[in-house]
């Protein structure tokens, strides 16, 4: 199998191993017992990865992108008379609010801007004065900037007021150690093509069994009915309701094996953090400044300010780096000119050193 012509330094899809890619060369039947047992093994492994004391949790796999999975939770977990409060500080928190409103769910947004963590104090004030709020949603790692939000603090407040706690851990699960049960999260959402280093095609939800069981009949969509997807997988030993992405599922199983072989989430997180330290040190040496303070920066993706030159264009910068074997991300923040470099995937500190060398060679401005 030939090497890829470039590394994907993005927050997913990301660079994967040849072993993960090779797993997609075999065809599977969705009804076959071997395939269904593969699905069940994935579900068990995901629960085990989510921390200790996970007996009350289950894993549900859902076709589509991570956004499909978020919408399946929002559209299933919140009853007709429910009210959602979304803590936002970037595009992905705003997307949760957008989908909730399109589903005709009463929604409140507490927006902290784009360069500050979500505001836990404001959350508590709202909960004191608005007993109609039933669900709280927050993004763990907001890849708009690379912000790491204080989900433990959010969860403490949400649970103190008896609210259902939803965490979008799309870009963090598998790459940042967390204990879902200890954080008392009701629904945690992630995707195959992020820190577990699989390929795009499905996502997954870790949910409290009792809370999910109480969602029967609430879904606002047939295909995104999270309860029915779970119920079918439970009763039919790993069967998906509709055609599943079999090749992608097999690749994900191999990616889970690779995560275990690497040493688990703590070891992978250490690699990602070293990737980022190497990147930031090198970029600062070249005069690039990161957008976020270190205390708020996740190890997933890093935003940098544009250099102060009228000759700089991201389009030219991107094209030059792609020719050098690196694909980076444009900025997503609305108020400042930035670009982003991902630190996750089958990427190592030496790759970050090579990237910095390539950037230094291509300072065209």
N, C-alpha and C positions, 0 to 999 in steps of 0.2 A: 504494500500500500504506500503510495507516494506521500511525502510530507506535504502539509499545507503550505501554500506560498507565503503565508503571513500568520502571525499570532493575532488572535482577537483579544485586544485589551479593552474589553467592554464588560458591562454588568450582566451579560447573558443575552443571546447565545454566546458561548465562550469556547475557547480552545479545549478540545477533549483529546484523550489518548487514542492511539490506533486500536487499542483493545476495545474501547467503547464503540468506536466506529465499526470495527469488524463484527461486533455483536449483531449489527443490523443486516448482515448478509444472509441470515437464515429466516425463512418464512414460518409463521406460526398460525395455528387455527385458534380462534377465540373461544371455541367450545371445548377444546382439548383439555384433558385433566392436567397434563404437564404444564400447559400455559397458565391455567387457572392457579395451579400451585405456585407458579412463579409470582403471580399477582399477590397471592396470600403471603408469600415470603417477604415481598417488598413491604406490604402493609405492616407485618410484624417488625421488620427492621426499622421502619420509620418511627414506630412507637418507641422502640428501644433507644433510638438516637435522641429522642425528645427529652430524656432525663430519667430521673428515678421516680419510683412510686407512680407508674403510669398505668396501673391496672384499670383505672376509670376512663381511659382514653382509647380511641380507635382512630384508624387512618382510613381515609376515603380517597380514591384516585378519581380524577375528573378529566375528561378530554379537553383539549384546547390550551390556550395560553394561560399564563398566570392570572390575567384579568378575568378570564372565564371563571376561574376558581373563586376569585374574590366576589364576583357577581353571584355565584352559586350560594355563597355564604350569606351575603347581604339579602338576596332574594328569598332565602329559605329560613334563615334564623329569626328574622324580624317579623312578628305577626302584624296583621292588618292595623291594629290599634297601637303598634309600637312606635317609638321615636328614637332616632339614631343621632348621636353626637359624634362628629368626626373631628379629631385633632389633626391639623394639617400644617405642614411647612414645606410643601413642594407639590409637584404635579401628581404624584401617586396618591397622596391623601386627598387631593382635589378630585381625582378620578373616582374614589370611593363615594364621595359626596354626589358627584354627577350621576353615577349609576343608581344610587339610592333615590335621587329625585326622579329619574326616569322611570323607576319602579313605583312611583307615587308613594314613597315612604317619607313621612315627616322627618326633616333633617335639619340639624343645627351644625354649623361649622365654627370651630375656634381656630383661626388662622394666625400662626406665629410669624408670618413672613417666610422668607426662604433661607435665611442665614442664622436662625436661632432655633434651639430645640423647641418642641411643643410645650405649651404653657400649662403645667400641672396645677398651678395655683388658680388659674382661670377656670380650669375644669372643675375644681372643687366648688368654686363660687357658683357656677352654673348648676351643679347638682344640688346645692343647698336650696336654690330658688326655683328649680324646675323638676318636680317629682315625676313628670310625664316621660322624662328620658328613660329608656329601657336598655339601650345598647350603646357601648362606647367602642369606637374603632380608631386604630392608630397604625401608622407604618413604622416598623422597627428601624429599617435602614432606608432612608429616603434618598434614592439614587439620583434625584434631581441635582443634589449637591454632594452626596456622600455622608450626609448627616446621620448620626446614630442617636435615635431618640430614647428617652428614659422610660422604657416600657414597664420596668418594675415599679416606678413611682406612679405611673398612670394606672397600673393594675391595682395598687394598694387603694387608691382613691376610688376607682370604679367598684371594687369589692366592698369597701366601707359603706357604700351607698346601695349595695345589692344589685349592681348592674351586670349585664352580660358583657364580657370582655373579648373583643375581636382584635387579633394582631395580624397585620400583613407583614409576614417575615419572608417575603419573596426572595430578597437578595441577601438574606442573612442565615437562614436555616441551613445547617451543615457547615457553615463557615465561621460562625460565632457561637460559642458554647452558651446554651441557655437551658433552663429546666422548666418545661411547660407546666408541669403540675405545681411546682413550687411557686411559680408566678401566677397560678390560678387562672390561666388563660382558658377561655371556653372554646374558641376557635382560632387555630393558627394556620395560616395559608402560605404555601410556598410552591415552587415549580421545579420540574425535572432538570431544567437547563441553567441552573444557577450554581450554588456552592457544592452540590453533590456531583456536579460536573457531568451530567447527562446531556441529552440533546432535546430540542423543543418538541412538544407534542402533547404533553399532559402536565397537570399539576396535582397537588395533593392537599388535603385538609386534615389536620389533627384536631379532634373534637372530643369533648366530654360526651361519653355515651348517653348519659341521662339527659343532657341538654339537647343533643341531636335527636334522641327519641321523641322529645317533646315538640319537635318541629314538623311532625307528620301532618300533611295537608296544608302547610303554609306556603309552599313554594309558588312563585309567580311565573315559573317557566317549567315546561316539561323536561327539556334536555338538561337544564341546570338545577333540577330538583336534587339537592344534596341528600336529603333524607332517603329518597327512593334509590339513589345510587348506592348509598350505604346499605340499605336494607337488602337490595339485590345481591351485593357482594357478600353480605353475611349469610343469606339463605342459600345462595347458589355457589358457595365456595370459590369466590374470586371472579365470578362472571360480571362483566360490565353490562349495563342495560343496552347500550348501543355499540356499534363497532369501535373497538379500542385500537390505539396505535401500537400494534403488536411489536413492531421492530424497535420503536422508541422505548417500550416497556422493557424489552430484553436488554437494550443498551443501558437503561437506568439500573437494572439489576447488577450489571457488571460494574457500573460506576459506584454503586453501594459497596461492592466487594473491594474496589480500589480504595475507597475511603477507609474501610476497615484495615486494609493492608498498610495504608499510610500511617495508621496509629490512631484513627478516630478524629473527631471534630477538634479536640484541643490541639493536636499536632497540625492539622490543616489550618486552623486559625493562626497558629504561630508562623506558618509559612506565608500566609497572606499578609500578616503584619510585617514580616521581614521584607516581603515584596514592596510594601508601601514605604517602609523606612528607607529602603534603598532608592526608591523612586524619588521621594521627597528630598532626600539629601542631594541626589544628583541634580534634580531640577532647580533647587535653590542655588546650587553652585553655578548653574547656567543663567541665573537671574529670574527664574519663574517663581511666583509666589502662590502657595495654596490658598484657596478661598476660605476654608474653615480653620478655626483654632484647633489645635491638637486634641483638646479635651472633648470636642464634639465630632471628631472625625472617625468614621467607621473604617475598617480595613478592606472594604469592598471596592470602592471607587473613589478617586480623588479629583476634585475640581481645581483647576489652575486659572488665574487671571491671564488674559492676553498680555503679551509684552507691549510696552508703551512705545509703539511705533506705528505710524500710518501705513507703513509698507507691509505690515503683517496681515495676512488673510488666513482664515482657518482652512479654506479650500485648498490653498497651495501647500500649507503645512501638512494637511491630511494626505494629499497626493504624494508628497515627498516621503513621508513616513511609510506609506503603503509600499512604495517602491523599495524601501529598506527592509520590508518584512513585518511591519507593525500596523495594525488598524486600531485607531483610537476613536473617541466619541466626541461629537460636538457638545457644547454647553446646552443646558436646558433651563437655566435660571433666566428670569425675564428682565432683571434690572441691571445686570452686569455682563460684560463680555468674558465668557469663560469657555474652556474646553475640559473634557474629562478623560481620565485614563484609568481603566479597570485594573484591579490587582488580583483578580480571582481567575480560576480555571487552571489548566495544565500549564502554569506559568511559575517561574522560579526567580530568585534574586538575580541570578546571572542574566536572565532575560531582561530584567529591569536595567541592569548595567549596560547591556547592549543597546537598549532603547535610548538611554541617556546619551550614549556615544553617537547614535544615529541622529538624535536631535541636535547635538553640538555640531555635527557635520553639516546640518541643513539649516543653520540660522541664516536664512536668506535676507532677512530684514536688517 
